[in-house]
Amino acid sequence: MRDLRYLRGVTTLAYENERCIGCGNCILVCPHSVFARDGERKVRLADPDGCMECGACA
């Protein structure tokens, strides 16, 4: 959903890579596809500016 933006560069989303267990639940619940797989297990922030800070990934 790269066409939906609220305010660029101001998201407070903080992704902690070392705490990721690779379950992928954040990918499933994110309505704006902010997360993506980085290889087989780890998840990465693919589009942080797309975050609407709904908190579903928490």
trRosetta pair geometry for C-beta under 8 A, 3 or more apart (Angstrom, degrees):
i j d omega theta_ij theta_ji phi_ij phi_ji
1 4 4.9 -15 157 26 109 111
1 32 4.7 -96 57 -151 135 72
1 33 5.7 140 8 31 88 104
1 47 7.7 164 62 109 70 158
1 50 5.7 123 81 -151 94 130
2 47 6.4 -122 -94 -132 79 144
2 50 6.8 -76 -101 -78 44 123
4 32 6.4 -114 77 -129 126 116
4 50 6.5 75 80 -140 88 84
4 52 8.0 -31 137 -61 121 113
5 8 5.8 0 -176 -64 132 83
5 49 5.8 -6 -127 149 102 107
5 50 7.1 -73 -94 -96 64 53
6 52 6.2 119 -34 -114 136 74
7 10 4.5 -10 109 33 115 130
8 49 5.1 4 -128 -141 68 132
9 49 6.7 -8 -42 -99 43 108
11 48 5.2 -160 59 162 147 91
11 49 6.3 -153 -18 -104 124 37
11 51 4.6 83 -136 63 141 122
11 53 6.7 -178 -144 -57 84 102
12 53 6.5 46 45 -106 92 131
13 34 7.1 -90 -167 168 173 151
13 45 7.2 141 119 -119 125 132
13 48 5.8 -160 66 -148 126 93
13 51 4.6 -89 -31 -158 142 176
13 53 6.7 -142 -58 -92 90 79
13 57 8.0 42 -140 58 114 141
15 20 7.9 18 178 -59 93 116
15 35 7.9 148 -109 -101 137 100
15 44 7.6 97 141 -158 157 40
15 45 4.9 -161 -3 -48 154 113
15 48 7.9 -117 -11 -95 119 110
16 19 4.3 35 106 18 113 116
16 20 7.3 178 96 -33 62 78
17 20 5.6 -39 -158 3 40 119
17 42 7.0 25 -157 -160 92 122
17 44 7.6 11 -104 -105 107 69
20 42 5.6 81 108 -140 141 74
20 43 5.4 -156 -149 38 138 90
22 40 7.8 23 -157 117 136 65
22 41 3.6 -35 -122 -177 149 83
22 42 5.8 -62 -90 -74 96 33
22 43 6.7 166 -115 -21 48 87
24 27 4.8 -40 -169 31 77 119
24 28 6.3 79 135 -23 83 98
24 37 7.2 -10 -107 -82 108 97
24 43 6.5 158 -99 -73 54 124
25 28 5.5 -55 -150 37 40 114
25 29 6.1 18 161 -7 73 111
25 57 7.7 142 111 -139 82 60
26 29 6.4 -65 -140 44 27 97
26 30 6.0 33 164 -35 65 112
26 35 4.8 73 119 -8 107 167
26 43 6.0 122 59 150 123 165
26 57 4.0 46 -134 -141 94 102
27 30 6.3 -52 -139 22 22 112
27 33 7.9 28 -153 -133 70 61
27 35 4.8 -114 -83 95 69 114
27 36 7.0 96 -112 -102 114 26
27 37 7.1 0 -79 -49 155 76
27 43 6.3 -142 -44 -127 105 128
29 56 4.2 -155 146 150 116 116
29 57 6.1 174 80 -78 114 55
30 33 6.1 139 109 -76 113 19
30 34 5.0 -121 -171 28 145 90
30 35 5.5 144 -2 17 156 98
30 56 6.4 172 -86 81 45 120
30 57 5.7 20 -73 -65 96 110
31 52 7.4 -32 67 29 112 124
31 54 6.8 47 18 9 116 156
31 56 7.2 97 -15 19 89 154
32 47 7.2 -119 134 94 97 123
32 50 4.2 -173 146 153 124 106
32 51 6.6 -175 68 -91 137 30
32 52 6.1 128 -22 -9 142 98
33 36 7.4 41 176 -67 87 87
33 46 6.9 -47 147 74 81 130
33 47 6.5 43 105 35 78 131
33 50 6.8 -25 70 122 67 156
34 45 6.4 -29 158 -148 88 75
34 46 6.5 160 166 52 33 80
34 47 5.2 -117 -128 71 52 80
34 48 6.4 71 -161 -99 107 33
34 50 5.1 -164 -89 79 82 104
34 51 4.9 52 -104 -73 150 82
34 57 7.6 -79 65 -46 125 149
35 43 5.2 6 -175 177 118 117
35 44 7.0 151 -153 77 69 35
35 45 6.5 -53 -101 -106 63 42
35 46 6.1 107 -163 7 13 98
35 57 7.0 135 -27 -117 134 138
36 43 7.1 154 79 -157 28 72
36 44 6.0 -27 66 63 79 84
36 46 3.7 66 -2 -54 115 136
37 40 7.3 -3 180 -134 124 10
37 42 7.4 115 -163 84 60 49
37 43 6.2 -55 -105 -105 43 62
37 44 7.7 45 150 17 12 84
38 42 4.6 -42 68 96 102 99
38 43 6.3 124 9 -149 92 10
38 44 4.0 78 -48 -20 127 114
39 42 5.7 42 50 39 106 92
45 48 4.9 24 170 -62 129 94
47 50 4.0 28 127 6 114 124
47 51 7.8 166 110 -32 73 72
48 51 5.8 -27 -169 -6 50 118
55 58 5.0 -37 -169 17 73 123
